[in-house]
């Protein structure tokens, strides 16, 4: 589920069901691209997308494997 973020620094939050239960992830919008909010060390490693649906499609279709490689705590 996509919703407006309660944090004014972010446009949206993405709520997902994970192996550990539901969680919300903030979506960063920087330089005209969307990405998942992450530790500064990981930010450069995460893919960037022109639109939120493209970000969701990427992770739903197996992109979460990339997230696991860079130390993500969640699986979409």
C-alpha positions as CSV (number, residue, x, y, z in Angstrom):
1,X,0.0,0.0,0.0
2,X,1.3,3.5,-0.9
3,X,0.3,6.4,1.3
4,X,1.4,9.9,2.0
5,X,4.3,9.9,4.5
6,X,3.7,11.2,8.0
7,X,7.2,12.5,7.9
8,X,7.3,15.8,5.9
9,X,10.8,15.0,4.5
10,X,9.2,12.2,2.4
11,X,6.4,12.2,-0.1
12,X,5.3,8.6,0.3
13,X,5.6,5.5,2.5
14,X,5.2,2.0,1.2
15,X,3.6,-0.5,3.6
16,X,4.6,-4.1,2.9
17,X,4.1,-7.6,4.4
18,X,7.4,-9.1,5.2
19,X,8.5,-12.5,6.7
20,X,8.6,-10.7,10.0
21,X,5.2,-9.0,9.6
22,X,4.0,-5.7,8.2
23,X,6.4,-2.8,7.9
24,X,6.5,0.7,6.3
25,X,9.4,2.0,4.2
26,X,9.8,5.6,3.3
27,X,10.4,6.5,-0.3
28,X,13.1,9.0,-1.1
29,X,12.6,11.4,-4.0
30,X,15.9,13.0,-5.0
31,X,17.1,14.4,-8.3
32,X,13.8,13.4,-9.9
33,X,14.1,9.7,-8.9
34,X,12.4,7.5,-6.3
35,X,14.3,5.0,-4.1
36,X,13.8,3.2,-0.8
37,X,15.0,5.1,2.3
38,X,18.2,3.5,3.6
39,X,21.3,4.0,5.6
40,X,23.6,6.5,3.9
41,X,26.2,3.8,3.1
42,X,23.5,1.8,1.2
43,X,21.8,4.7,-0.6
44,X,24.2,4.8,-3.5
45,X,23.8,1.0,-4.0
46,X,20.0,1.0,-4.3
47,X,18.4,1.4,-7.7
48,X,16.6,4.6,-8.6
49,X,13.3,4.9,-10.5
50,X,11.4,7.5,-12.5
51,X,8.0,6.5,-10.9
52,X,6.8,4.7,-7.8
53,X,5.1,1.9,-9.8
54,X,8.4,1.0,-11.4
55,X,10.1,0.8,-8.0
56,X,7.3,-1.5,-6.7
57,X,7.4,-3.7,-9.8
58,X,11.2,-4.1,-9.5
59,X,11.0,-5.3,-5.9
60,X,8.0,-7.5,-6.5
61,X,9.7,-9.2,-9.5
62,X,12.8,-10.2,-7.6
63,X,14.7,-7.1,-7.0
64,X,14.6,-7.8,-3.3
65,X,17.4,-10.2,-3.9
66,X,19.6,-7.2,-4.5
67,X,18.3,-5.7,-1.3
68,X,19.4,-8.8,0.6
69,X,22.9,-8.6,-0.9
70,X,23.3,-5.0,0.4
71,X,22.0,-5.9,3.9
72,X,18.3,-5.0,3.8
73,X,16.2,-6.2,6.7
74,X,13.1,-6.7,4.5
75,X,11.9,-8.6,1.5
76,X,9.2,-7.2,-0.7
